[in-house]
Structure formats: structure tokens, C-alpha cells
Amino acid sequence: MKKRIETEKIPIYLWLDDIEKGALEQARHLANLPFAFHHVAIMPDAHQGYGMPIGGVLATVDAVIPNAVGVDIGCGMCAVRTSLTEVPLDLLKKAMTGIRRAIPLGFRHHVKALPPDRLPPLPPDPARTLPVVFSEFRSARSQVGTLGSGNHFIEIQRGGDGRIWIMVHSGSRNLGYKVAGHYNKLAIRLAPQMKFQVPRNWQLAYLPLDSMEGRLYLDEMRYCVDFALANRREMMERVQEVFADLLGPVDFGSMINIAHNYAAAEVHYGREVMVHRKGSTRAGNGETGIIPGSQGSVSYIVRGLGNPASFHSCSHGAGRIMGRREAQRVLDLAAEKKKLDARNILHAIRHRRDLDEAPGAYKDIDQVMRNQEDLVEIVEVLHPLAVIKG
């Protein structure tokens, strides 16, 4: 931990020195919520989000906050270690082409919907128990196994032992967006009736856990977390098929999976609370996790240390230092491309519009890792070979 702020209703613990003004203001709002528990934890990759900083961890008593989970519910990482020790450049380029054909990128969906069994099963009477999910289920069948846009990626990497790895970063696509938007609007509409009044400009409208609305949100959120996993698994299987077709027999290890936008009931400091992780992942004692860098930098497989001060959490990545439009406006296209070309990485920086995902838009992942040495230990360092962005 780098700092403690003791001026609010509960303390704020920070694992970084250079938090931006907007993110710090949002952390103060969290610390003054009447149902916030014990302290607020801010991870080293933190930056401003909607309502709650990306890279924030908040525990609450008897309340859940849709905006403290975010719009891409269940977004996360998966990684698989292969038996390969080498992929020739010509075959790596062919693999990238094959992956782009097999997996819809950006806002594209599958032309033909996938079978329902590629999605998590629906419970009995889903129109009543999962109303938003049920209304979006037909569309979701075309979205499972698609990458999306923004900072989502598919990356081919080399581990420290020389093995080739596959990593995928994606979430719950439009399904999670619809669920998040529905329940945030519902929380705002119900706010005047709530026991505690939260200033509307904080963007932290909440739902009581013992209310019908709160229970529905939790059920739909959990489905979206499961859907996001199914989405990543579908893409991973398609990447593996491309590899096997091009490179012959390949053994694939067990898939590591972690999510970084969700809320879960956990026990901390002797009390069951609702832990919101927005751009943060679980790092329980001995728990395996993934912390990716920015495009072109190394990523890490880590083992959690179970630090109670972070609610057993760690960062979810490097974290942005500038917004998307700012990056497109101020970064030098030639310089950013040169950084990646010098490392012989097959990258996704082609035009100025791609600069929102350039290395210069993100924090130094090595500094982020140094700031959380009390949260995780490094198991494997993964060096990028090729990357596909949404």
C-alpha cells in the first residue's frame, strides 16, 4: 500500500502515488456512502470511470450498486499455455488472418446464431427470473464468441520458459450493457424511496439486497458473468482450432480465467459484505490470476497473496493515463508504431483512430506491478508476439 486517506467517513487505501483528480474524487464519494464497509481500496491501475474508479474495490452492507460493477459485466481475461515453443513468422501471420476470419471483431456479430447450448443455461421461467437476459437471449446467441471493441484483444505470447501462450480479453458484449443500463436506470428511478439518499451526480444509485430489484440485478449480473466466460471460452476454442490447423498437433493446457467487473458476497473483517470489483480481480491466497500489460508490453500470470487490505484483490491491467479521444489527439502515430515495430510485434496500430489503444495511452505495467508486490507474486512473464484488437 502506498497511501491512506483518513479524511472521509471510512479510510481510502491506495496502491499508487499518482491518482488522477477525478478518480480520487470518485474514491471520496465511495468512502462517504452510508453503507460502505471498513475502507475503500484503490488499485495501482486506477483511473476515472462512471461513478466508481476503474481499478476500485468497494465493500457494501445490504446494498449493490450497478455502476460500481460497470457496463461490461463479467469482462475479464483467459489464458492458455500451449506445447509450442516456436511459431514461424509466416505461420503467425496466417494464424492472425485465420483468427480474424473465425472470430467477429469490433461491433460485428456472427451471421448465424450459435446453438443455445453455447450459452449458460437459462433457469426455469426466465422471463420472470432473468427478464433482461431473456429479452436479449436471441441476440446473445449471435454475440457469444465475439471480441467486441475498445481494449478487448486476442494476443499470442511467449512465456519465460519459451512456451507459446494464447490470451483473450473480452466481456459480456451487449447483454451485459443492457443489464447494467436497465438496473442503473431503475436504481436512479427508485432513489427517492431509498433509506439513504446518495447525491445523483455521484452516479452511485443503489439497490437494497433484500429488495426484489436488488435480487433480480444480482441474478442477471451473475448470468452475464457466466456469459462472459462462455464468450471467452468460445473464442479460445476457435483460436486453438486455427493453431491446430496451421501447426499440426498442439497440446493446450487448462484455461486460466478471471473476471474483473462484478459484485460478489464475501466475508471480510468478520462480516459478509457485497464486494464490488470494477476493473479489479480477485487475488485470494494462492489464487491464479492474469494481469495484462498494454499493447506491446509484457503480461503476467500471478498468484494472489490474499491481502485483507485490498479485500483480496489486485489490478486488472496497466490502466489508462489518458482518455481515448485524448490519445487519438495527442499521441504521435509514427512514434507509437515504431515502439511496437522495434519489438518485432505484429500489432494493431494502423491509423490515428487506433491510438486510443497505443502503448503511450497506458501506464507502465512494470511500475503497476511494483506497486502491488504485497497483493500478488509473479508466476510467469508473457512477452507479446502478435495482437488483434477489437
C-alpha positions in Angstrom: 0.0 0.0 0.0 1.3 3.5 -0.9 -1.1 5.8 0.9 -4.0 6.1 3.3 -6.6 8.9 3.3 -8.3 9.3 6.6 -10.4 12.4 6.0 -13.6 10.7 4.8 -16.3 8.6 6.6 -14.1 5.5 6.1 -10.5 5.3 5.0 -9.2 5.1 1.4 -6.3 2.8 0.8 -4.3 3.5 -2.3 -1.7 1.3 -4.1 -0.5 4.2 -6.3 1.0 7.7 -5.8 -0.3 9.4 -8.9 -4.1 9.0 -8.9 -5.8 11.5 -11.2 -8.1 14.1 -9.6 -11.4 12.7 -11.0 -10.6 9.2 -9.8 -9.7 10.5 -6.3 -12.9 12.5 -6.1 -14.9 9.3 -7.0 -13.0 7.4 -4.3 -14.0 10.0 -1.8 -17.6 9.6 -2.8 -17.4 5.8 -2.3 -15.9 6.4 1.2 -18.8 8.6 2.2 -21.6 6.2 1.1 -23.6 5.4 4.3 -23.5 1.6 3.5 -19.8 1.4 2.6 -17.8 -1.0 4.7 -14.5 -0.7 6.5 -12.5 1.1 3.8 -12.2 1.7 0.0 -9.3 0.0 -1.9 -7.8 1.7 -5.0 -5.6 -0.5 -7.2 -2.4 0.7 -8.9 -4.0 0.8 -12.4 -6.9 3.1 -11.2 -8.4 5.8 -13.4 -11.7 7.7 -13.6 -14.8 5.7 -14.6 -18.6 6.2 -14.3 -19.4 6.6 -10.6 -16.6 4.5 -9.4 -12.9 4.5 -10.5 -11.8 1.7 -12.8 -9.4 -0.2 -10.5 -11.6 0.3 -7.4 -12.8 -2.2 -4.8 -15.8 -1.3 -2.6 -17.5 -3.5 0.0 -21.0 -2.6 1.0 -23.6 -3.7 3.6 -27.0 -4.7 2.3 -26.7 -2.8 -1.0 -25.5 -3.3 -4.5 -24.5 -0.5 -7.0 -24.8 -1.3 -10.7 -22.4 1.5 -11.6 -19.8 0.0 -9.2 -19.8 -3.1 -11.4 -20.0 -1.3 -14.7 -21.5 -1.8 -18.2 -19.3 -4.7 -19.3 -20.3 -7.1 -16.6 -18.0 -10.1 -16.3 -15.4 -8.7 -18.5 -12.1 -10.5 -17.9 -9.2 -12.5 -19.1 -8.4 -16.1 -20.1 -5.1 -17.6 -21.0 -3.9 -21.0 -22.2 -0.3 -22.4 -22.3 0.4 -24.4 -25.4 3.0 -27.1 -26.1 4.5 -25.0 -28.9 7.9 -23.4 -28.5 8.1 -21.7 -31.8 5.7 -20.2 -34.4 7.5 -19.1 -37.6 6.6 -15.6 -38.7 4.8 -16.6 -41.9 2.6 -19.0 -39.9 2.0 -16.5 -37.2 0.7 -14.0 -39.8 -1.5 -16.8 -41.3 -2.8 -17.5 -37.8 -3.8 -13.9 -37.3 -5.7 -14.0 -40.6 -7.4 -17.2 -39.6 -8.4 -15.8 -36.2 -9.9 -12.7 -37.8 -12.0 -14.9 -40.0 -13.1 -17.2 -37.2 -13.9 -14.5 -34.6 -16.1 -11.4 -35.3 -14.3 -8.3 -34.1 -15.5 -4.8 -33.1 -19.2 -4.4 -33.4 -19.6 -7.4 -35.7 -21.6 -10.5 -34.6 -22.0 -14.0 -36.0 -24.2 -14.1 -39.1 -25.7 -17.3 -37.9 -26.7 -17.6 -34.2 -24.8 -20.2 -32.2 -26.8 -23.1 -30.6 -28.3 -22.2 -27.2 -26.0 -24.8 -25.5 -23.0 -22.5 -26.3 -24.5 -20.1 -23.7 -25.1 -20.6 -20.0 -28.4 -22.4 -19.4 -31.4 -20.4 -18.6 -33.3 -21.1 -15.3 -37.0 -22.1 -15.2 -39.3 -19.2 -16.1 -36.5 -16.9 -17.3 -39.0 -14.2 -18.4 -39.7 -13.6 -14.7 -36.3 -14.5 -13.1 -34.0 -13.0 -15.7 -36.2 -10.5 -17.6 -33.4 -8.5 -19.4 -31.4 -11.6 -20.2 -34.4 -13.4 -21.6 -35.4 -10.5 -23.8 -31.8 -10.3 -25.2 -31.2 -14.1 -25.4 -31.8 -14.4 -29.1 -29.3 -11.6 -29.9 -26.8 -13.0 -27.4 -26.6 -16.2 -29.4 -25.1 -14.1 -32.2 -22.7 -12.4 -29.8 -21.2 -15.3 -27.9 -17.7 -15.9 -29.3 -17.2 -12.3 -30.5 -14.4 -10.0 -29.3 -16.0 -6.5 -29.1 -14.1 -3.3 -29.3 -12.2 -0.9 -27.1 -9.4 -2.5 -25.1 -10.5 -6.1 -25.9 -7.8 -8.2 -27.5 -6.5 -11.6 -28.6 -2.8 -11.9 -28.1 -0.2 -14.6 -28.9 2.6 -14.5 -26.4 5.8 -16.3 -25.4 6.4 -17.3 -21.8 9.6 -17.2 -19.9 10.0 -21.0 -20.4 9.8 -20.5 -24.2 6.2 -21.9 -24.4 3.6 -20.1 -26.6 0.5 -18.8 -24.9 -2.9 -17.5 -26.1 -4.6 -14.8 -24.2 -8.2 -13.4 -24.7 -9.7 -10.3 -23.1 -13.4 -9.7 -23.6 -16.7 -9.5 -21.7 -20.5 -9.9 -21.9 -20.9 -7.8 -25.0 -24.3 -6.1 -25.5 -26.0 -8.4 -23.0 -24.1 -7.0 -20.0 -24.5 -3.5 -21.3 -28.3 -3.9 -21.4 -28.5 -5.4 -17.9 -26.2 -2.7 -16.5 -28.2 0.1 -18.1 -31.6 -1.3 -17.1 -30.7 -1.6 -13.4 -28.8 1.6 -13.1 -31.8 3.5 -14.5 -34.1 1.5 -12.2 -31.9 2.4 -9.2 -32.0 6.1 -10.2 -35.8 6.0 -10.5 -36.2 4.3 -7.1 -33.6 6.6 -5.4 -36.2 8.9 -3.8 -37.7 6.0 -1.9 -34.5 4.7 -0.5 -33.5 4.7 3.1 -30.2 6.5 2.3 -30.0 9.4 -0.1 -27.0 9.4 -2.4 -26.3 12.6 -4.4 -27.4 11.9 -8.0 -24.2 13.5 -9.5 -22.1 10.8 -7.8 -23.6 8.3 -10.3 -23.8 5.7 -7.5 -27.6 4.8 -7.3 -28.0 1.6 -5.4 -30.5 -1.3 -4.8 -31.1 -2.9 -1.4 -30.1 -6.5 -1.4 -33.3 -7.5 0.3 -35.4 -5.9 -2.4 -36.9 -7.6 -5.5 -34.9 -5.3 -7.7 -31.7 -6.0 -5.9 -32.2 -9.7 -6.1 -33.0 -9.5 -9.8 -30.0 -7.5 -10.6 -27.7 -9.9 -8.8 -29.2 -12.9 -10.7 -28.9 -11.1 -14.0 -25.4 -9.9 -13.2 -24.3 -13.4 -12.4 -25.7 -14.7 -15.6 -23.7 -12.0 -17.5 -20.5 -13.1 -15.7 -21.2 -16.7 -16.8 -22.0 -15.5 -20.4 -18.7 -13.5 -20.5 -16.8 -16.7 -19.6 -18.7 -18.6 -22.3 -17.8 -15.9 -24.7 -14.1 -16.1 -23.9 -14.2 -19.9 -24.0 -15.8 -19.9 -27.4 -13.1 -17.6 -28.8 -10.3 -19.6 -27.2 -11.6 -22.8 -28.8 -11.6 -21.1 -32.2 -8.1 -19.8 -31.8 -7.0 -23.3 -30.8 -8.6 -24.7 -33.9 -6.7 -22.2 -36.1 -3.4 -23.2 -34.4 -4.1 -26.9 -34.8 -5.0 -26.5 -38.5 -1.8 -24.5 -39.2 0.7 -26.1 -36.9 -0.3 -29.7 -36.6 -0.9 -31.5 -33.3 -0.8 -29.0 -30.4 -1.4 -29.7 -26.7 -3.3 -27.0 -24.8 -3.2 -26.6 -21.1 -6.1 -25.8 -18.8 -7.6 -22.4 -19.3 -7.0 -19.8 -16.6 -10.0 -17.4 -16.3 -10.6 -14.3 -14.2 -13.3 -11.6 -14.3 -12.8 -8.0 -13.3 -16.3 -6.4 -13.4 -18.7 -8.0 -10.9 -20.0 -8.0 -7.3 -19.9 -11.0 -5.0 -20.9 -11.8 -1.4 -17.7 -12.5 0.6 -16.6 -12.4 4.2 -14.1 -9.7 5.1 -13.1 -8.5 8.6 -15.6 -10.9 10.1 -18.7 -9.7 8.2 -20.4 -10.8 5.0 -20.4 -7.9 2.6 -21.0 -7.3 -1.1 -17.6 -6.7 -2.7 -17.7 -4.7 -5.9 -14.7 -5.1 -8.2 -14.7 -2.7 -11.1 -11.5 -3.2 -13.1 -10.0 -5.3 -10.3 -9.6 -9.0 -10.0 -9.7 -11.5 -7.0 -6.2 -12.2 -5.6 -7.0 -14.7 -2.8 -4.2 -16.6 -1.2 -2.8 -18.9 -3.8 -5.3 -17.9 -6.4 -4.0 -17.8 -10.0 -4.7 -14.5 -11.9 -3.8 -12.6 -15.1 -2.6 -9.0 -15.3 -2.1 -7.9 -18.9 0.0 -5.0 -20.0 -0.8 -2.5 -22.7 -0.4 -3.5 -26.4 3.2 -4.3 -26.9 4.2 -4.7 -23.2 4.5 -7.9 -21.2 1.7 -9.5 -19.3 1.8 -11.5 -16.1 0.4 -14.7 -14.7 0.3 -14.1 -11.0 -0.5 -15.8 -7.7 -2.6 -13.9 -5.1 -1.3 -13.2 -1.7 -4.7 -12.8 0.0 -4.0 -9.3 1.3 -7.0 -8.3 3.5 -6.3 -4.6 3.0 -7.2 -4.9 -0.7 -10.2 -7.2 0.0 -8.1 -10.0 -1.6 -7.9 -8.0 -4.9 -5.3 -6.7 -7.3 -5.1 -4.7 -10.5 -6.7 -5.9 -13.7 -4.1 -4.4 -16.1 -1.9 -1.5 -16.7 -4.6 1.2 -16.5 -5.0 4.2 -18.7 -3.2 7.5 -18.3 -5.2 9.3 -21.0 -8.7 9.0 -22.4 -9.4 7.6 -25.8 -10.0 10.8 -27.6 -7.1 12.5 -25.9 -4.8 9.6 -27.0 -6.0 9.9 -30.6 -5.4 13.7 -30.5 -2.0 13.9 -28.8 -0.1 10.7 -29.4 2.3 10.5 -32.4 1.3 7.7 -34.7 4.7 7.1 -36.2 6.4 7.0 -32.8 3.8 4.6 -31.4 4.2 2.3 -34.4 7.9 2.5 -34.1 7.8 1.3 -30.5 6.0 -1.8 -31.5 7.9 -2.5 -34.7 11.2 -2.3 -32.8 10.0 -5.2 -30.7 9.0 -7.2 -33.8 5.4 -7.4 -32.6 2.5 -7.9 -35.1 0.4 -5.1 -33.7 -2.9 -3.4 -34.4 -1.8 0.3 -34.7 -2.5 1.4 -38.3 -4.3 4.7 -38.2 -4.7 7.6 -35.9 -8.0 6.2 -34.7 -6.1 3.2 -33.3 -4.0 5.4 -30.9 -6.6 5.0 -28.1 -5.0 1.6 -27.6 -1.4 2.6 -28.2 1.3 1.9 -25.5 1.5 5.6 -24.8 -2.1 5.7 -23.6 -1.4 3.4 -20.7 0.6 3.3 -17.5 3.9 1.4 -17.2 2.9 -2.1 -16.3 6.2 -2.7 -14.5 5.5 0.2 -12.2 2.0 -1.1 -11.6 3.4 -4.5 -10.6 6.0 -2.9 -8.3 3.1 -1.0 -6.6 1.3 -4.3 -5.8 4.0 -6.5 -4.6 2.0 -7.0 -1.4 -1.0 -8.2 -3.4 0.4 -10.8 -5.9 3.6 -12.6 -6.8 4.6 -13.1 -10.4 4.5 -16.7 -11.7 5.1 -16.1 -15.4 6.1 -13.2 -17.6 4.5 -13.3 -21.1 6.1 -11.4 -24.0 3.8 -10.3 -26.9 4.3 -11.7 -30.4 1.1 -10.7 -32.1 -2.1 -8.9 -31.1 -5.6 -8.4 -32.5 -7.6 -5.6 -31.2 -11.4 -5.1 -31.4 
